């Protein structure tokens, strides 16, 4: 088996701008997903606290008080 090493061609160098744009788009999507996940877990935590508070104050319907 023989490995051949070649110099980068002009086509690869010309594509570096499109590669950089693709990487930037990927990183931007990751940042947006991180923001969405952060908001989601905070909303879920607030909801859990509200449900626990309602349960402790006996404000839930009878079916939810079985436990």
Number of C-alpha atoms within 10 A of each C-alpha: 3 4 5 5 6 6 5 8 8 8 8 10 11 10 11 11 11 11 13 11 12 12 12 12 12 12 12 12 12 12 12 12 12 12 11 11 12 11 12 12 11 11 12 11 12 12 12 12 12 12 14 13 13 13 15 11 9 12 12 14 10 8 7 10 11 6 5
